Amino acid sequence: MSAARPGAAGPRGGPMAGMFGAPPAKTKNFKASLKRLLGELGPERKTLSLVLTLITISVVIGSFGPRILGRATNYIFYGFLGRRLPAGISKERAVAGLRAQGQDRLADMLNKSSVVPGVGIDFGQVARILMLAIAIYLVASLLMWIQAYLMAGVTQRSVFRLRRMAEEKIGRLPLSYFDTQSRGDLLSRVTNDIDNIANSLQQGLSQILNSLLTIISVLVMMIWISWELALISLIAIPVSIFLSVRIAKRSQREFVAQWDWTGKLNGHVEEMHTGHSLVKVFGRRESAIEEFGDLNSKLRDSSFKAQFMSSIIQPTTQLVSNLIYVGIAVLGGYRVATGSMSLGDVQAFIQYSRQFAMPLAQIAGLMNSVQSGVASAERLFEFLDATEEESETVDAIEIARAVGEVRFENVYFSYEVDKPLIEGLNLTVKPGQTIAIVGPTGAGKTTLVNLIMRFYEVNSGRITLDGIDIRSLTRDDLRRQFGMVLQDTWLFDGTMRENIAFGSQDPSNGKVLEAAKAANIDHFMRSLADGYESMVSDDNSSVSNGERQLITIARAFIADPAILILDEATSSVDTRTEVMVQHAMAKLRDGRTSFVIAHRLSTIRDADTILVMDKGTIIEQGRHEDLMASKGFYFDLYASQFSSALDV
């Protein structure tokens, strides 16, 4: 019915298009995509600064916990030792006695401790220390709860903006973009990928900040206790980073593949669902299942590799941390035995070493989420960076309601540079005229309409509406002058009333009823259980094709456009319903400039002018009787549909 568009047999090339043949590309630029994703958080700078402040205070306060608990341990340990020593002697005499018995290490430990011979555990002091530790941990936790609440708001507001950007982007993209994209993959980018970005930001951002600050604060505390043992702990950082980066590079490609195959699988499912009846009719169910199985297998394999590769980062870094932990425990025990460190300090240091290793392992584990989120962000940014329609003219002319004169002046257009389609087209359509456009498939009939609506821009020449170059109007202003009734009807989930009212900016109940009566659909509406409030959807099988078509005609009635475009609006209805649709469209065309694209030539015999197109060129034009009398291309088309045409 229309000229072929570039890429029409590409990603959306039908159920058996072999869409799983090409492997996904690897990440184009991980760092740039991550930087851009973080840049999208720009409007949340103040909140993020507050989040960072709360995390910093929480981490710093929490880092004193092990040190304080170490003091409690010392009180208990020294009290235990003091209770076993004779009361009334000095610590110096106790040390001298141990040395005399050859217990030099125990003597050294006792000499550097705060043991008081004969004095046991000061439970009051221990209780006060423990209460202080509990208070510190409670405050740190409270601050983390507050920052988690704030961070959830940051994430959801940022994702809200991304969804809005995606929705607005759809409105700025040219029709050619959608002609070359799989709807399922496009939907996956603006739904699944954005959801995945939200999960990555929510799980990763605050946790990474928390982990980095924890590493810094804990390292300071470890150096404070023992810089020698701190050096041993530092070995874990370069080793863990080296191993994590090596593994992450291999897993990132698999995350990109995972989301690419997810989009392709969604595209296949969407196509199979939309064309479910045709798939069954043509016996392609097994092939569709086989293709789904192939896509599903590729998604499973890429997901397995991505998850496995990223999941081994954490146990790898954990292994490094455990080896470091063993070294600290051995060396710390030796230093306690020699009296160079207190037991409480060693206990605190061991706790710090575990806290030091934990954020490293957390960061490594979060690489899974970060890589997946960046892969999704890259796919979303590719969509957001797609070439948009040409910018609107700055000094656009405003038009309230068109009179309806349309002119094509030496118009040239092609979808591809080396394949010209419309060449040197000149045409004048007077207000109120009905122009029928006929011709074989690929002749350029629908292309002509797309040019009028500025779904595509002409290569050269110009199209005018009431003498005004349509490029001097905004697209919205131009398209408000048109009403369309297409071969493929579209209804959205809602009531019958809402579907009809979709054509008007301010529909009243009276206007809806008037439009329904004009479209001969009022009787059908009233026969429904809930009347105009009955629910309907695009795939509602309880509404016939003819009734759906009449609803779209009623929608055009309520819009009250100056110009009508009827694109093969009766091709999918039975003969009786076609008569009803024809009557409704005749009333709709009354007093309006109309472009009627038709294959059923019997429906356009009363058109003011019939344009016969072939290969993008108008080869004949005139009234039905004149064209039949000339016995040219139109005559042959008509004769192919009606054997009696030769007698006309």
C-alpha positions as CSV (number, residue, x, y, z in Angstrom):
1,M,0.0,0.0,0.0
2,S,2.9,2.4,0.6
3,A,6.4,2.8,-0.6
4,A,8.9,0.6,1.1
5,R,10.8,2.4,3.9
6,P,14.5,1.8,4.6
7,G,15.1,-0.9,7.1
8,A,11.6,-2.2,7.0
9,A,12.9,-5.7,6.8
10,G,15.6,-5.1,9.4
11,P,15.0,-5.7,13.1
12,R,11.3,-5.9,12.6
13,G,11.4,-8.0,9.5
14,G,8.8,-10.4,10.7
15,P,8.7,-13.6,12.7
16,M,11.4,-15.4,10.8
17,A,13.8,-12.4,10.2
18,G,16.7,-14.1,11.9
19,M,17.1,-11.4,14.4
20,F,19.4,-13.5,16.6
21,G,22.1,-13.9,14.0
22,A,24.5,-11.1,15.0
23,P,26.3,-11.1,18.4
24,P,25.9,-8.0,20.5
25,A,28.7,-5.5,20.5
26,K,30.9,-4.9,23.5
27,T,30.6,-1.8,25.6
28,K,31.5,1.2,23.5
29,N,32.8,3.3,26.3
30,F,32.3,2.1,29.9
31,K,33.9,5.2,31.5
32,A,32.0,7.7,29.4
33,S,28.7,6.0,30.0
34,L,29.3,5.8,33.8
35,K,30.3,9.5,33.8
36,R,27.2,10.5,31.9
37,L,25.0,8.4,34.2
38,L,26.5,10.1,37.2
39,G,26.0,13.4,35.4
40,E,22.3,12.8,35.4
41,L,22.4,13.1,39.1
42,G,23.4,16.8,38.8
43,P,20.0,18.2,39.9
44,E,20.4,16.2,43.2
45,R,23.7,17.8,44.2
46,K,22.4,19.4,47.4
47,T,20.7,16.2,48.5
48,L,23.8,14.1,47.5
49,S,26.0,16.5,49.6
50,L,23.8,15.9,52.6
51,V,23.9,12.2,52.0
52,L,27.6,12.3,51.8
53,T,27.8,14.3,55.0
54,L,25.5,11.8,56.8
55,I,27.5,8.8,55.6
56,T,30.8,10.5,56.6
57,I,29.6,11.3,60.1
58,S,28.1,7.8,60.5
59,V,31.2,6.1,59.3
60,V,33.5,8.2,61.5
61,I,31.4,7.7,64.6
62,G,31.1,4.0,63.9
63,S,34.8,3.6,63.4
64,F,35.4,4.4,67.1
65,G,33.3,1.4,68.1
66,P,36.0,-1.3,68.0
67,R,38.5,1.0,69.8
68,I,36.0,1.6,72.6
69,L,35.2,-2.2,72.8
70,G,38.9,-2.8,73.0
71,R,39.1,-0.7,76.1
72,A,36.3,-2.8,77.7
73,T,38.3,-5.9,76.8
74,N,41.3,-4.5,78.5
75,Y,39.3,-3.8,81.7
76,I,38.0,-7.3,81.7
77,F,41.4,-8.9,80.9
78,Y,43.4,-6.8,83.3
79,G,40.8,-7.3,86.0
80,F,41.0,-11.1,85.5
81,L,44.9,-11.0,85.8
82,G,44.8,-8.6,88.8
83,R,42.4,-10.9,90.6
84,R,44.9,-13.7,90.3
85,L,47.8,-11.7,91.7
86,P,48.3,-11.3,95.5
87,A,46.7,-8.2,97.0
88,G,48.9,-5.6,98.6
89,I,51.9,-5.9,96.4
90,S,53.0,-3.5,93.8
91,K,53.0,-4.3,90.1
92,E,56.8,-3.9,90.1
93,R,57.2,-6.7,92.7
94,A,54.8,-8.9,90.7
95,V,56.9,-8.4,87.5
96,A,60.1,-9.1,89.4
97,G,58.6,-12.3,90.7
98,L,57.6,-13.5,87.3
99,R,61.1,-12.8,85.9
100,A,62.6,-14.7,88.8
101,Q,60.4,-17.7,87.7
102,G,61.7,-17.4,84.1
103,Q,58.4,-16.1,82.7
104,D,59.9,-13.1,80.9
105,R,57.1,-12.7,78.3
106,L,54.4,-12.7,80.9
107,A,56.4,-10.3,82.9
108,D,56.8,-7.9,79.9
109,M,53.1,-8.1,79.3
110,L,52.2,-7.4,82.9
111,N,54.8,-4.5,83.0
112,K,53.2,-2.7,80.1
113,S,49.6,-3.3,81.3
114,S,47.3,-1.4,83.7
115,V,46.9,-4.4,86.0
116,V,46.5,-3.7,89.7
117,P,47.4,-6.7,91.8
118,G,44.5,-8.0,93.9
119,V,41.9,-5.8,92.0
120,G,39.4,-7.6,89.9
121,I,37.1,-6.5,87.0
122,D,35.5,-3.1,87.3
123,F,32.1,-4.0,86.0
124,G,30.8,-0.5,86.5
125,Q,33.4,0.9,84.2
126,V,32.9,-1.9,81.7
127,A,29.1,-1.2,81.7
128,R,29.8,2.5,81.0
129,I,32.1,1.7,78.1
130,L,29.5,-0.7,76.7
131,M,26.8,1.9,76.9
132,L,29.0,4.4,75.1
133,A,29.6,1.8,72.4
134,I,25.8,1.1,72.0
135,A,25.1,4.9,71.8
136,I,27.7,5.3,69.1
137,Y,26.3,2.4,67.0
138,L,22.7,3.7,67.5
139,V,23.7,7.2,66.3
140,A,25.6,5.7,63.3
141,S,22.7,3.5,62.4
142,L,20.2,6.4,62.6
143,L,22.3,8.5,60.3
144,M,22.5,5.6,57.8
145,W,18.7,5.2,57.9
146,I,18.3,8.9,57.1
147,Q,20.7,8.8,54.2
148,A,19.0,5.7,52.9
149,Y,15.7,7.5,52.8
150,L,17.3,10.5,51.1
151,M,19.1,8.3,48.6
152,A,15.9,6.5,47.7
153,G,14.5,9.9,46.8
154,V,17.5,10.8,44.8
155,T,17.3,7.6,42.8
156,Q,13.6,7.7,42.1
157,R,13.7,11.4,41.1
158,S,16.6,10.8,38.8
159,V,14.9,7.8,37.2
160,F,11.7,9.8,36.9
161,R,13.7,12.4,34.8
162,L,15.2,9.6,32.7
163,R,11.7,8.2,32.0
164,R,10.5,11.7,31.1
165,M,13.4,12.3,28.8
166,A,12.8,8.9,27.1
167,E,9.1,9.8,26.6
168,E,9.8,13.3,25.3
169,K,12.5,11.8,23.0
170,I,10.0,9.5,21.4
171,G,7.9,12.5,20.4
172,R,11.0,14.2,18.8
173,L,12.1,11.2,16.8
174,P,11.3,11.0,13.1
175,L,9.1,8.2,11.7
176,S,12.1,6.7,10.0
177,Y,13.6,5.8,13.4
178,F,10.7,3.6,14.3
179,D,10.7,2.1,10.8
180,T,14.1,0.7,11.6
181,Q,13.7,-0.4,15.2
182,S,12.2,-3.4,16.9
183,R,9.3,-2.2,19.1
184,G,10.1,-4.8,21.7
185,D,13.8,-3.6,21.9
186,L,12.7,0.0,22.1
187,L,10.2,-0.8,24.9
188,S,13.0,-2.7,26.7
189,R,15.2,0.3,26.6
190,V,12.7,2.7,28.1
191,T,11.3,0.2,30.7
192,N,13.6,-2.7,31.6
193,D,16.9,-0.8,31.1
194,I,15.6,2.2,33.1
195,D,14.4,-0.1,35.9
196,N,17.8,-1.7,36.0
197,I,19.5,1.7,36.2
198,A,17.3,2.5,39.2
199,N,18.3,-0.7,40.9
200,S,22.0,-0.1,40.3
201,L,21.8,3.5,41.6
202,Q,19.8,2.5,44.6
203,Q,22.0,-0.5,45.6
204,G,25.3,0.8,44.4
205,L,25.8,4.5,44.8
206,S,25.4,5.0,48.6
207,Q,27.0,1.6,49.3
208,I,30.1,2.5,47.3
209,L,30.3,5.9,49.1
210,N,29.9,4.2,52.4
211,S,32.5,1.5,51.6
212,L,35.1,4.1,50.4
213,L,34.7,6.2,53.5
214,T,34.8,3.1,55.7
215,I,38.1,2.1,54.1
216,I,39.6,5.6,54.8
217,S,38.3,5.9,58.4
218,V,39.2,2.3,59.4
219,L,42.7,2.7,57.9
220,V,43.2,5.8,60.0
221,M,42.2,3.9,63.1
222,M,44.5,1.0,62.2
223,I,47.4,3.3,61.7
224,W,46.6,4.8,65.1
225,I,46.8,1.4,66.8
226,S,49.7,0.0,64.9
227,W,51.2,1.2,61.7
228,E,53.2,-2.0,61.2
229,L,50.0,-4.1,61.2
230,A,48.3,-1.5,59.0
231,L,50.9,-2.0,56.3
232,I,50.0,-5.6,56.2
233,S,46.3,-4.8,55.7
234,L,47.2,-2.3,52.9
235,I,48.5,-5.2,50.8
236,A,44.8,-6.2,50.3
237,I,44.0,-3.0,48.4
238,P,46.2,-3.3,45.3
239,V,45.8,-7.1,45.1
240,S,42.0,-6.8,45.4
241,I,41.8,-4.0,42.9
242,F,44.0,-5.8,40.4
243,L,42.0,-9.0,40.5
244,S,38.6,-7.1,40.5
245,V,39.5,-5.1,37.4
246,R,40.8,-8.1,35.5
247,I,37.6,-10.0,36.2
248,A,35.3,-6.9,35.7
249,K,36.7,-6.3,32.2
250,R,35.7,-9.8,31.1
251,S,32.3,-9.7,32.7
252,Q,31.3,-6.2,31.3
253,R,30.9,-7.5,27.8
254,E,28.6,-10.2,29.0
255,F,26.4,-7.7,30.7
256,V,26.1,-5.7,27.5
257,A,25.3,-8.9,25.7
258,Q,22.7,-9.8,28.4
259,W,20.7,-6.6,27.9
260,D,21.1,-6.7,24.1
261,W,19.6,-10.2,24.0
262,T,16.9,-9.1,26.5
263,G,15.8,-6.4,24.0
264,K,15.9,-8.8,21.1
265,L,13.9,-11.4,23.1
266,N,11.3,-8.7,24.0
267,G,11.1,-7.7,20.4
268,H,10.4,-11.3,19.3
269,V,7.8,-11.8,22.0
270,E,6.1,-8.6,21.1
271,E,6.0,-9.5,17.4
272,M,4.7,-13.0,18.1
273,H,2.0,-11.7,20.4
274,T,0.9,-9.0,17.9
275,G,0.8,-11.5,15.1
276,H,-0.4,-14.5,17.1
277,S,-3.2,-15.3,14.7
278,L,-1.1,-15.1,11.6
279,V,1.7,-17.2,13.2
280,K,-0.9,-20.0,13.7
281,V,-2.6,-19.6,10.4
282,F,0.7,-19.9,8.4
283,G,1.8,-22.8,10.6
284,R,4.8,-20.9,11.9
285,R,4.2,-21.7,15.6
286,E,7.0,-24.3,15.8
287,S,9.4,-22.0,14.0
288,A,8.4,-19.1,16.4
289,I,9.0,-21.4,19.4
290,E,12.3,-22.5,17.9
291,E,13.4,-18.9,17.4
292,F,12.2,-18.0,20.9
293,G,14.3,-21.0,22.2
294,D,17.4,-19.7,20.4
295,L,17.0,-16.2,21.7
296,N,16.2,-17.5,25.2
297,S,19.3,-19.7,25.1
298,K,21.5,-16.8,24.1
299,L,20.1,-14.7,26.8
300,R,20.6,-17.5,29.3
301,D,24.2,-18.0,28.2
302,S,25.1,-14.4,28.3
303,S,23.3,-13.9,31.7
304,F,25.1,-16.9,33.1
305,K,28.5,-15.7,32.0
306,A,27.8,-12.1,33.2
307,Q,26.5,-13.3,36.6
308,F,29.2,-15.9,37.1
309,M,32.1,-13.6,36.1
310,S,30.9,-10.8,38.3
311,S,30.0,-13.1,41.2
312,I,33.6,-14.5,41.5
313,I,34.9,-11.0,42.2
314,Q,33.7,-10.9,45.8
315,P,35.0,-14.4,46.8
316,T,38.3,-13.6,45.2
317,T,38.8,-10.4,47.2
318,Q,37.4,-12.2,50.3
319,L,40.1,-14.8,49.9
320,V,42.8,-12.1,49.8
321,S,41.2,-10.5,52.9
322,N,41.1,-13.8,54.8
323,L,44.8,-14.4,54.1
324,I,45.6,-11.0,55.4
325,Y,43.4,-11.6,58.4
326,V,45.4,-14.8,59.3
327,G,48.6,-12.9,59.1
328,I,47.3,-10.1,61.4
329,A,45.9,-12.6,63.9
330,V,49.3,-14.4,64.1
331,L,51.4,-11.3,64.4
332,G,48.9,-9.6,66.8
333,G,48.9,-12.7,69.1
334,Y,52.7,-12.6,69.1
335,R,52.8,-8.9,70.1
336,V,50.3,-9.4,72.9
337,A,52.5,-12.2,74.2
338,T,55.5,-10.0,74.1
339,G,53.7,-7.1,75.7
340,S,54.2,-4.7,72.8
341,M,50.4,-4.5,72.3
342,S,47.4,-4.9,74.6
343,L,44.8,-7.6,74.1
344,G,42.2,-4.9,73.6
345,D,44.2,-3.2,70.9
346,V,44.7,-6.5,69.1
347,Q,41.0,-7.3,69.3
348,A,40.2,-3.8,68.0
349,F,42.7,-4.1,65.2
350,I,41.3,-7.5,64.2
351,Q,37.8,-6.0,64.1
352,Y,39.2,-3.1,62.0
353,S,40.9,-5.5,59.6
354,R,37.5,-7.3,59.1
355,Q,35.8,-3.9,58.6
356,F,38.6,-3.0,56.2
357,A,38.1,-6.1,54.2
358,M,34.3,-5.9,54.2
359,P,34.0,-2.7,52.1
360,L,36.6,-4.0,49.6
361,A,34.4,-7.2,49.2
362,Q,31.3,-5.0,49.0
363,I,32.7,-2.9,46.3
364,A,33.8,-6.0,44.4
365,G,30.3,-7.5,44.8
366,L,28.7,-4.2,43.7
367,M,30.6,-4.5,40.4
368,N,27.8,-6.9,39.3
369,S,25.2,-4.2,39.8
370,V,27.3,-1.3,38.5
371,Q,28.3,-3.1,35.3
372,S,24.8,-4.2,34.6
373,G,23.5,-0.6,35.3
374,V,26.1,1.0,33.0
375,A,25.3,-1.5,30.2
376,S,21.6,-0.5,30.5
377,A,22.6,3.2,30.7
378,E,24.6,2.9,27.5
379,R,21.6,1.4,25.7
380,L,19.4,4.1,27.0
381,F,21.8,6.9,26.0
382,E,22.0,5.4,22.5
383,F,18.3,5.9,22.3
384,L,18.4,9.4,23.7
385,D,21.2,10.3,21.3
386,A,19.3,9.1,18.2
387,T,19.0,11.7,15.4
388,E,15.9,13.8,16.0
389,E,13.5,15.6,13.6
390,E,14.8,18.8,12.2
391,S,14.3,21.7,14.6
392,E,11.2,23.8,14.4
393,T,11.4,27.2,12.7
394,V,12.1,29.9,15.2
395,D,9.6,32.4,13.8
396,A,6.8,29.8,13.1
397,I,3.6,31.1,11.6
398,E,0.5,30.3,13.6
399,I,-2.7,29.0,11.9
400,A,-6.0,28.6,13.8
401,R,-7.9,26.5,11.2
402,A,-6.8,25.8,7.7
403,V,-9.0,26.5,4.7
404,G,-7.7,23.3,3.1
405,E,-5.7,24.2,0.0
406,V,-2.7,21.9,-0.4
407,R,0.0,22.4,-3.1
408,F,3.0,20.3,-4.1
409,E,5.6,22.4,-5.9
410,N,8.3,20.5,-7.7
411,V,8.7,18.1,-4.8
412,Y,11.6,15.6,-4.8
413,F,11.9,12.9,-2.1
414,S,13.6,9.6,-1.5
415,Y,14.1,7.3,1.5
416,E,17.6,6.5,0.3
417,V,19.9,8.8,-1.6
418,D,20.6,6.4,-4.5
419,K,17.0,5.3,-4.8
420,P,14.8,8.3,-6.0
421,L,11.1,7.8,-5.3
422,I,9.1,11.1,-5.9
423,E,10.6,13.3,-8.6
424,G,9.3,16.8,-9.7
425,L,5.8,16.3,-8.3
426,N,3.4,19.2,-8.8
427,L,-0.1,19.1,-7.5
428,T,-2.8,21.5,-6.4
429,V,-5.7,20.4,-4.2
430,K,-8.5,23.0,-3.8
431,P,-10.3,23.4,-0.4
432,G,-13.1,20.8,0.0
433,Q,-11.9,18.6,-2.8
434,T,-11.7,14.8,-2.4
435,I,-8.4,13.5,-3.9
436,A,-8.1,9.7,-4.3
437,I,-4.7,8.3,-4.6
438,V,-4.4,4.9,-6.3
439,G,-1.6,2.7,-7.6
440,P,0.3,-0.5,-7.1
441,T,2.1,-1.3,-3.8
442,G,5.3,0.8,-3.5
443,A,4.0,3.5,-5.8
444,G,4.4,6.2,-3.1
445,K,0.8,6.7,-2.1
446,T,1.3,6.7,1.7
447,T,4.6,8.5,1.2
448,L,2.7,11.4,-0.3
449,V,0.6,11.6,2.9
450,N,3.6,11.3,5.1
451,L,5.2,14.3,3.4
452,I,2.0,16.4,3.9
453,M,2.1,15.6,7.6
454,R,5.9,16.2,7.8
455,F,6.6,12.7,9.1
456,Y,9.3,12.9,6.5
457,E,10.9,16.1,5.1
458,V,11.1,16.7,1.3
459,N,14.5,16.7,-0.3
460,S,13.7,19.7,-2.4
461,G,10.7,21.7,-3.5
462,R,8.0,22.6,-1.1
463,I,4.5,21.7,0.1
464,T,2.2,24.5,1.1
465,L,-1.0,24.7,3.1
466,D,-3.2,27.7,2.3
467,G,-0.2,29.2,0.6
468,I,2.1,28.7,3.6
469,D,5.2,26.5,3.4
470,I,4.4,23.7,5.9
471,R,8.0,24.0,7.2
472,S,7.0,27.5,8.4
473,L,4.5,25.9,10.7
474,T,5.3,23.9,13.9
475,R,4.6,20.2,13.4
476,D,2.0,20.2,16.2
477,D,0.2,23.2,14.6
478,L,0.3,21.5,11.2
479,R,-0.9,18.1,12.4
480,R,-3.8,19.6,14.3
481,Q,-5.3,20.5,10.9
482,F,-5.5,16.8,10.0
483,G,-7.7,13.9,11.0
484,M,-6.7,10.4,10.1
485,V,-8.7,7.1,9.6
486,L,-6.3,4.3,8.9
487,Q,-6.5,0.7,7.7
488,D,-5.0,-0.4,11.0
489,T,-7.3,0.8,13.8
490,W,-5.9,1.7,17.2
491,L,-7.9,1.6,20.4
492,F,-6.3,2.1,23.9
493,D,-7.4,0.5,27.2
494,G,-10.3,2.6,28.4
495,T,-14.0,3.2,27.9
496,M,-15.7,3.6,24.5
497,R,-16.4,7.2,25.4
498,E,-12.7,7.9,26.2
499,N,-11.6,6.3,22.9
500,I,-13.9,8.5,20.9
501,A,-13.0,11.6,23.0
502,F,-9.3,11.0,22.2
503,G,-9.7,13.1,19.1
504,S,-10.7,16.3,20.9
505,Q,-8.8,18.5,23.4
506,D,-12.0,19.4,25.3
507,P,-14.7,16.8,24.6
508,S,-18.1,17.1,26.2
509,N,-20.7,14.3,26.6
510,G,-22.8,15.9,23.9
511,K,-19.9,16.0,21.4
512,V,-19.1,12.4,22.0
513,L,-22.8,11.4,21.3
514,E,-22.9,13.6,18.3
515,A,-19.7,12.1,16.8
516,A,-21.0,8.5,17.5
517,K,-24.3,9.2,15.8
518,A,-22.5,10.8,12.8
519,A,-20.3,7.7,12.5
520,N,-23.3,5.3,12.8
521,I,-21.9,3.7,15.9
522,D,-24.4,5.1,18.5
523,H,-26.8,2.1,18.2
524,F,-23.9,-0.3,18.8
525,M,-22.7,1.7,21.8
526,R,-26.1,1.6,23.5
527,S,-26.5,-2.1,22.9
528,L,-23.5,-2.8,25.2
529,A,-24.1,-3.7,28.8
530,D,-22.4,-0.5,30.1
531,G,-23.0,1.6,27.0
532,Y,-20.5,4.2,26.3
533,E,-18.7,3.3,29.6
534,S,-17.9,-0.2,28.3
535,M,-14.3,-1.1,28.5
536,V,-12.3,-1.7,25.3
537,S,-8.7,-2.4,24.4
538,D,-6.6,-2.6,21.2
539,D,-6.8,-6.4,21.3
540,N,-10.5,-6.6,22.4
541,S,-12.0,-9.5,20.4
542,S,-15.6,-8.5,21.3
543,V,-15.4,-5.5,19.0
544,S,-15.4,-6.3,15.3
545,N,-13.1,-4.7,12.7
546,G,-16.0,-2.7,11.3
547,E,-17.0,-1.4,14.7
548,R,-13.5,-0.5,15.5
549,Q,-13.3,1.4,12.3
550,L,-16.5,3.3,13.0
551,I,-15.1,4.2,16.5
552,T,-12.0,5.7,14.8
553,I,-14.3,7.6,12.4
554,A,-16.2,9.0,15.3
555,R,-12.8,10.0,16.8
556,A,-12.1,11.9,13.6
557,F,-15.6,13.5,13.7
558,I,-15.1,14.9,17.2
559,A,-11.6,16.3,16.2
560,D,-13.3,18.3,13.4
561,P,-10.2,18.6,11.3
562,A,-9.8,20.8,8.2
563,I,-8.2,18.1,6.2
564,L,-8.9,14.3,6.2
565,I,-6.6,11.4,5.4
566,L,-8.3,8.1,4.8
567,D,-5.9,5.3,4.3
568,E,-7.6,2.2,2.9
569,A,-10.1,2.5,5.8
570,T,-12.5,-0.2,4.4
571,S,-10.1,-2.9,3.4
572,S,-10.6,-5.2,6.4
573,V,-14.4,-5.1,6.7
574,D,-17.3,-7.0,5.2
575,T,-19.5,-5.6,2.4
576,R,-22.4,-4.7,4.6
577,T,-20.1,-2.9,7.1
578,E,-18.3,-1.3,4.3
579,V,-21.5,0.4,3.2
580,M,-21.9,1.8,6.8
581,V,-18.3,2.9,6.9
582,Q,-18.6,4.6,3.5
583,H,-21.7,6.5,4.5
584,A,-19.9,7.6,7.7
585,M,-16.8,8.7,5.8
586,A,-18.9,10.5,3.2
587,K,-20.4,12.6,6.0
588,L,-17.0,13.1,7.5
589,R,-15.6,14.3,4.1
590,D,-18.3,16.8,3.6
591,G,-16.9,20.3,3.4
592,R,-13.3,19.1,4.1
593,T,-10.3,18.6,1.9
594,S,-9.8,14.8,1.8
595,F,-7.0,12.5,0.7
596,V,-8.2,9.0,0.2
597,I,-5.7,6.1,-0.4
598,A,-7.6,3.1,-1.8
599,H,-7.1,-0.2,-3.4
600,R,-10.8,-0.8,-3.8
601,L,-11.3,1.4,-6.8
602,S,-15.1,1.2,-6.5
603,T,-14.9,3.3,-3.3
604,I,-13.4,6.3,-5.0
605,R,-15.5,6.7,-8.2
606,D,-17.1,9.9,-6.9
607,A,-13.7,11.6,-6.0
608,D,-13.2,15.1,-7.4
609,T,-9.7,14.0,-8.7
610,I,-8.1,10.6,-8.9
611,L,-4.3,10.6,-8.8
612,V,-2.7,7.5,-10.4
613,M,0.8,6.9,-9.0
614,D,3.5,4.6,-10.1
615,K,7.1,4.6,-8.8
616,G,6.6,7.9,-7.0
617,T,5.2,9.8,-10.0
618,I,1.7,10.9,-10.8
619,I,1.2,9.3,-14.2
620,E,-2.5,10.0,-14.6
621,Q,-5.0,12.3,-13.0
622,G,-8.7,13.2,-13.5
623,R,-12.2,12.0,-12.7
624,H,-13.1,8.3,-12.8
625,E,-15.1,8.7,-16.1
626,D,-12.2,10.5,-17.9
627,L,-9.6,8.1,-16.7
628,M,-11.7,5.1,-17.8
629,A,-12.3,6.7,-21.2
630,S,-8.5,7.2,-21.7
631,K,-8.0,3.5,-21.2
632,G,-4.6,3.9,-19.6
633,F,-3.0,2.7,-16.4
634,Y,-6.1,3.4,-14.3
635,F,-8.2,1.5,-16.8
636,D,-6.0,-1.5,-16.4
637,L,-6.2,-1.3,-12.6
638,Y,-9.9,-1.0,-12.6
639,A,-10.3,-3.9,-15.1
640,S,-8.2,-6.1,-12.9
641,Q,-10.7,-5.7,-10.1
642,F,-13.9,-5.7,-12.1
643,S,-14.3,-7.8,-15.2
644,S,-17.2,-5.5,-16.3
645,A,-15.0,-2.5,-16.3
646,L,-14.3,-2.9,-20.0
647,D,-18.0,-2.2,-20.7
648,V,-18.0,1.1,-18.6
